[in-house]
Structures are given as structure tokens and as C-alpha cells.
């Protein structure tokens, strides 16, 4: 589909950048030993620069404006003019901003070398941050996964969360699929542009990313409802340069073509927002059904056999169904040997979504 390919617009105007430092003192002794946490805010243009300056004043003049985790207590904000020579930002902001073509997402970037959780920061401060703001960190010590699972976040991961709003609650459960697809399409775009070997990153329903049979990423979406809008905080974790605990993109690239150029967090993040903005607009205006064929080509499950175990009159009965796609509500669509159609829902108890599935017959 031609409308799924973004024609990237590279600006020749250098991104205007503002830096704000937020020192967060921690109460846990082992975290204190590591020193205070640093947050640096960058802006794509003069328009976002004005927003950043307003945020600086708000954080500076209002007590407890920036809500953080229980380990992070005291907040101090400084503008870029106060940046000292000892500040080393381990993220190529210039490369990222120059690669960013999105007009609504990722244009305000908050970077930290170490943070409890990017997702907690953007969700707890949703109304303080402009929509589309992204928070990225090098290391998380309290990363979040599905169902309160902890996401292992070592150095080398691309770890970020951003904000958006939606009005249609019926589409909200499908948003995580759009985000997953944006990640895989962003990686695909990069290896095409850079002439790299194809990385077959696939989607495991509902929100995991797999490469060579191993998990390399995950998606987390949370939301709250206020004033006719769903306020969504979306988070992504992706193994880019860390081979542990599973594998990573660059390790697989190295095996496929030794000494080839590597993918960078900066390029992947910019490519993600470029793709996401395009797919998100299609999703809102035309529905997920326009994207479903591409999604199903990218996921792991077409034709997969699943055994459903049910209790009938006190007896455990097993039956096999075949996954065909997604239902309109975003659950798995499956059929049995008699061609009956079912919607498969997780039971809410099993760690693996494909264990403990509950089926509902579709008329």
C-alpha cells in the first residue's frame, strides 16, 4: 500500500535545542550512591523551544509540579544557558532531530542517563507535558511491562514513552497494534535506506516484538479518561545494542553481515515517529482494517494452532482451533474444524497469553 510508505522530509534547518536539567534526589541508599538523576529537554524548533521555556518556569516556580516515583524526590530545573562543560549527553540529539519528519510526535524530547521509568514520568505528568512529548533514558531501574511485570532495561536498549490523545474508545485497544507495526516498519525502512540485511522483527500478539525466536521488545499502553478524551501514555522497549537477556538488533545484524554499519537508537526513534504519525492518521481516519493485512503479514500467528481447554460439567475438555486474524475488538479470531468462528480472550491469569485462552463463539 503506497500510503504506508512515508516520504521522509529532511530539513536543512538545524534543530533549535534547549536543555533543562532536573536533579532528582533518591531515598534508596543504593540509588543515592549512584548520584542524582539528570533529565535534559530538547526541542525541534523555536515553537517547541517556547514550550520548553514555559515548562522550565512552571517546574521552577511551582512546588511538586513534576511528579516522579517514590525514589525520586527533589526537583531542580535549569535552562540550557546554565549547562556546564561536564554535561555529557549520551544521545545524538542532532542526528535524531535531523532525521525526525513527524510534525506532532517526538519534537519535545526529555533524555536521562538513568531513570526509574519513562512511562511513569510521562503518565504522572501527562497534563504538564505538551502532547507528543517523548521521554527517553539510557537505563531504567523500574521499567514497566504488561500486568505490572518488570521490564529488564540494561544499557543498549531503546527505552522511551510518549503521550497522545484519542476520542474513540472503541479504537483504543487497537492502538498497541499500530505502535507495534510502527516499530517493525521503522526498522524495515532503516535497513532499506542503509542497505542493511533485512531484520525479520515480528509481532507476537498482543504487544511483544520477536527476532529469531527471541523477545527483543515490548509495547505498553495505559490510558485515563477526562473531558471526552482518552489520555494515552505509550511506551516502547527495544533491544538495540544489548545482547542480554535475549538478543538485540545489532547482534543479529553482525551475524548476518560482519562489520556492517549498526542501527542507532537515534535513527530508530526518529524513524518510529515518522512511521507512527503516518499509521496513526490512517488508523484514526480509516480504521485498523486498512492496516490489518500489513499487521498480519508481520505477526507470528497466521495459521497457528491453539489448544483451548474448557471445563464442561466438571470435566476438562480440550479442542484445537486455528488463528485466522483479529476480531473487530482486537482479540484473536480463530476457527475450528467445523468452520465455527471464535474470539479468543486471555483469561487474565496466565503469564503467556496463549495459555489460558478463553473462547467465545461468534454468530
N, C-alpha and C positions, 0 to 999 in steps of 0.2 A: 504494500500500500504506500503510494508516494507520499501521502500526507503524514506518514510516520517518520519520514526522514527529515531531520532538521537541517536546514542550510545555515551553517554557523556564520554569524556575523562577527568578525574580529575587528574591534575598534582600534584605531591608531592613536586614540587619545588615551594617555596613561591614566590609570585609575587614581583618583584622589583618595588618599588614605589618612585616616585618623586613628590614633591609638589611645586607648583608655586603659589604665591599669587598675585592677581591682584586687586588693590584697585580702585574702580570706584566712583568718587565724583559726586553726583547728584545735579541738579539745582533746582528741585522742593522742596519747603520748607518742605512739609510733608515727603518726602523721605529722605531729609537730616537729619531730626530728628531721623530717624531710624538708622543712621550711614552708613558707607561706605559698599559697597558690596564686598564680598570675593569670589574669584574663586580659586579652588585648582585642580591642574592637577596631575593625577595618571597614571602610566604606568604599563603594564602587565609584560614586560620583559626588559632585558637590551637593546634590539634593540629599543623598544619604548622609553626607558629612554634616549637614544641618541637623538631621535627625539624631546623629551621634552626639552632637554638641548639646542638644536638648536632653538626651539621656544622661549625659555627664552631669548637667546641672541638677537633674532630678535625683540621681543617685547621691550627689554630693550634699544636697540641701534637705533631703527627707530621710528620716530615720527608718531603717529596715525596709527601704524601697525594694532592694534586690533580695528576694527570698532564696535562700540556699539550703543545703542539707544541714542536719544537726551537727555534723562535724565542722561546718564552715560557718563562722560566727560573725566576725567584724569585717566591714566592707569599706575600702577607701578607693576613690576614683581620681585618676589624673588624666589630663589630655596629652596628646602626642608631643606637645612642646616641652613637656616635663620628662620625656623619655631619656633615660641615662644611657651612656655608652655600654653599660654592662648588660643591657637587654638583648637577648638573642632569641628571635622568633624562629622556631624550627618548622616553619611552614612557609612555602614560597607564595606569599600573598600576591606578588606581581604576576607570576605565572597563572595563578588561579583567576585573578580579576581579568587579565587579558584574554583568557580562554572562556570567560563567562559571557554568554549572549542572552541569558534569561533576563527578562525585564521586571519580574516580580519576586523572584526567589533567589536567595543567596547573595544579595547585593549588600547586606549588612552582615558581617562575619565576626563572630566572637571566638577567639582562639585561646586555648590554655594548654600549657605543657602537661598539666595534671589536674584532673577534676573528678569529683565524686561521680557525677552523672550528667552528661549533656542533656539528657531527656528531662531530668528533674529540674534543671536550671530553666529550660525554655517553658516547661509546663507550669512551674510555680510562678513564673514571671510573664505569663502569656500576654496580659493586658499592658505590661510595661514596655514590651518589645514590639517594634513595627512588624506587621505581618510579612512573612517570608524571611525573617531573620534566621540565620543558621549559627549554631554553636558547635565548635569542633575542638577536640582535645587529642593530645598525643597518647595519654594513658588515663583510663578510668579505674577507680578503685571501688566503685559501687555501681557498675553498669547494670542496666535492667534488661531482662528478657521477658518472654511470654509467661504469664501466670506467676509473676514475681520471681521467676528464675533469674539467677545471676549470670550476666554475660561476661565471659573471660575477655579482658581488654588489654593485652600486652602491647608494648611498643611495636609499631609497624602496622597496626590496624588503622583503617579509616573509620573514625568514630564521630558521628555528627547527628544532630537533631535540629529540626526546623519547624516553623509554625505556618498554619494555613487555616482558612475557614471554609465551611460548606453549609449550604442551606438545606439540601435534600438529605434527610436522614436515611432514606431508603438506599441511597448510593454509598453511604458511609462505610458499611462492611466491605465494600469492594475496593476501597481506596488503597489498602495494603497491597492488593494485586497490581495496581497501577504503579505503586512505588517499586515493587519487586521488578516489574517489567522495565521501568526506567533504569534501574541498576544494570540489568543484563544488556539492555540496548545501549547504554552509555559505554560499557566495556566493549561491546561489539563495534561501536563507532570508533573507539580509540584504536583498536587493533587494525581496523581498516585504514584509518588515517595514517598510522605509523608503520604500516606494512609488517605488522607482527603476526605470528601464528595465531590462529583462532583459538580462543579460550572458550570451551563449551560450558559456561556457567549456566546452571539450570535452576529452576524454581521448584522447591519442594513445598507443596501446599501445607499450611496456608501462607507461611511467612519466612521460610528458610531459603538460603542460597547454597547450592552444592557444586563442587568441582571435583571430577574424578572420584565420585562416590563419597566425598568427604564434605562436611559442612564448612563453608568459608564465610558465611554471612547470615544476617537475620534482620528482620524488619519489626519495629514496634510502633503501633499507633494507639494513642489514647485521646479521649475527647471529653469535653463538657459542653453543656447546652446553656446558652444565655442569649436573650434578646433575639430569638429567631435564628440564631446561628450556632453551628457546632464548631467549637474552637478545638482544633486538632493539633496535637504535638506528634510529629513523626520522627522516628529515629532509625538510623541505619548503622550497622556494624559490619565491616568488610575486611577480611584478611588480605592485605596488600603485600606486606613485606615480612610478615611473621609466620614462620613455618610451624610454630606451635600455637595451640594444642593440636591442630589438624594439619593443614597445609595452607598455602597462600597463592595468590595470582602469580607473583613473580617467580616463585619456586617452580611452578609448573611451566612457566614461560622458559625458564633457564633449561629445564629438561628437554623441552621441545626444540629450542634453538639456543645453544650455549653462546654467551657473550652478546646476546641481543639487548637492545635498549629496554629499560624497565618501565612499567607503568608507575605513575606517581600519584600520591593522594590528591595533589592539587588538580591534576588533569582529570582524574576520575570524578572528583567532586564537581568541577565545573561542567563536565560532560553530563553528569547526572542531572543537574538543574536545567541544563539546556534541553535534555530529553524529557524530564518530568514536566516542565512547563508546557511542552507540546502535547504530551499524552494526557495531562490533566485537563487541558482545554477540550480535547476530544471527548474525554470521559464526561465532563460536565455538560457539554453541548449535545453530544450524540449518544451517550450511554456506553457502558462497558462492552456491550455486544459487538461494537465496532472493533474493539481491541482483543476480543476473546480468542479469535483464531491465532493471532500472534502469541498471546499468552499460552495457549495450549501447545503451540509448537516449542515453547521454551520450558514448559514444566516437565516433570518426570513421570506423569501418571497416566497418560492416554493409553488405554488398553490394560492397565494394571488390574490384576485380580486381587480382590479383598475378601477375606473371610469375616462374615458377620456372625457374632454369637448372641443369641437371644434366649431369654427364659420364657418357656411356654408350659403352663401347668406344672411348674416346679422343675421341669427338665431343661437342660441346656441343649439348644438346637443350633447347629452351625450351617450356614449357607454361603455360597460363593456368588459374588457379583463382580461386574466389570465396570471400571470407571470410564465414563464417556466424556465428561466435561464438567461444567459448573451449572448450578441452578441459578435462577434469577436473583436469589437471595445470597448467593456466593458460596453455598455449600457444594459438596461433591454430588454430581449426577452419575448414577450407576444403573445398570440393567442386569437382570438375572437371565437364566437360560430360557425362560418363558417370555422374554422381552418385556417384562414388567419394569417400570421405571421407579427409581427410588432416590430420595435425597438423603445423603449420609451426613450426620451431625456428630461431632465429638461428644463424648459423654461428660466431659468436664473434669474427669478424674485422672485420665491416663497421660503420662508424660509424652508418649508417642501418639500423635493424632490418629494414626492408622491402627491403633489398638483401642478397643472400646468404642468403635463407631456405632452409632445408633441410626437405624434406617427408618424412613417414613415413606410409605408408598405414595406415589404421585398418580393422580387420576388423569 
